[in-house]
Amino acid sequence: MTTEPLSTIGIARSVASHVGTWLRNLSRAKAERKQQSLRAVNDVIAALRMTQAYTRGLQQGLRSPDTEGRIAARWTELSYELERLGLRALAKKCDIKGRYWADPAQFDPRFLAQAKTDLASVEKQARDLLVQIKLGKP
């Protein structure tokens, strides 16, 4: 068995080939991450709509512990997904929303106001994040 001596040109070609492959893979990974981030933030907006519809029912005296449990679980799932994607500020708000819907009594209203977890604030943050993701910023 004979081995070929390494040449500068051979090494350069090999390195260039690996760098090219790495850059293509990186580009694909960034595009996939962007799509995952867009889906996750869109899911937040969908959870907002579900929560808004349910709170409208609450105002009419229609309470459902099962629905509240599903809302709590959905916000919590979103917090995990957003955290995994590195969208930590929105993930934290979703975590608080999930914990709130699981047991509203655990939070002081002043904390909730300071955390800006009301539906309008969360929606504004989600929509701002959508724009940033589309522009390739987060």
TAHU-V752112 format. One record per residue. RES is the residue in one small letter. PHI is phi in whole degrees, -180 to 180 (NA if undefined). OMEGA is omega in whole degrees, -180 to 180 (999 if undefined). Layout:
[[RES	PHI	OMEGA] [RES	PHI	OMEGA]]
This chain:
[[m	NA	180] [t	-113	176] [t	-113	178] [e	-82	176] [p	-70	179] [l	-75	177] [s	-113	179] [t	-62	-180] [i	-67	179] [g	-63	179] [i	-66	-180] [a	-61	179] [r	-63	-180] [s	-64	179] [v	-64	-180] [a	-61	179] [s	-63	-180] [h	-67	178] [v	-65	178] [g	-60	178] [t	-63	-180] [w	-62	-180] [l	-66	177] [r	-64	179] [n	-65	179] [l	-63	179] [s	-62	178] [r	-64	180] [a	-64	179] [k	-65	179] [a	-64	179] [e	-66	179] [r	-64	178] [k	-61	179] [q	-65	178] [q	-63	179] [s	-65	178] [l	-61	179] [r	-62	-178] [a	-64	-180] [v	-69	175] [n	-62	177] [d	-66	176] [v	-63	-180] [i	-64	176] [a	-65	178] [a	-65	175] [l	-60	-179] [r	-62	179] [m	-62	-179] [t	-67	178] [q	-62	180] [a	-62	-180] [y	-67	-180] [t	-65	175] [r	-62	176] [g	-65	177] [l	-60	179] [q	-64	178] [q	-96	178] [g	85	-179] [l	-98	-178] [r	-110	179] [s	-140	177] [p	-59	178] [d	-64	179] [t	-64	178] [e	-62	177] [g	-65	178] [r	-66	178] [i	-64	179] [a	-60	-180] [a	-65	-178] [r	-65	178] [w	-62	180] [t	-66	177] [e	-58	179] [l	-63	180] [s	-62	179] [y	-65	-179] [e	-64	180] [l	-65	177] [e	-62	180] [r	-60	-179] [l	-85	179] [g	85	180] [l	-96	-166] [r	-68	-178] [a	-63	178] [l	-70	178] [a	-60	-179] [k	-63	179] [k	-64	178] [c	-65	177] [d	-61	179] [i	-63	178] [k	-59	180] [g	-62	179] [r	-65	178] [y	-61	-177] [w	-69	176] [a	-73	-179] [d	-161	-177] [p	-58	-176] [a	-68	-177] [q	-75	-176] [f	-114	172] [d	-79	-180] [p	-55	178] [r	-65	178] [f	-63	-179] [l	-61	179] [a	-66	180] [q	-68	-180] [a	-76	180] [k	53	179] [t	-102	175] [d	-65	-174] [l	-59	-179] [a	-64	-180] [s	-67	179] [v	-66	179] [e	-65	179] [k	-61	179] [q	-63	180] [a	-64	-179] [r	-67	175] [d	-61	179] [l	-66	176] [l	-57	179] [v	-63	180] [q	-61	180] [i	-63	-180] [k	-62	178] [l	-85	178] [g	78	-175] [k	-95	-174] [p	-75	999]]
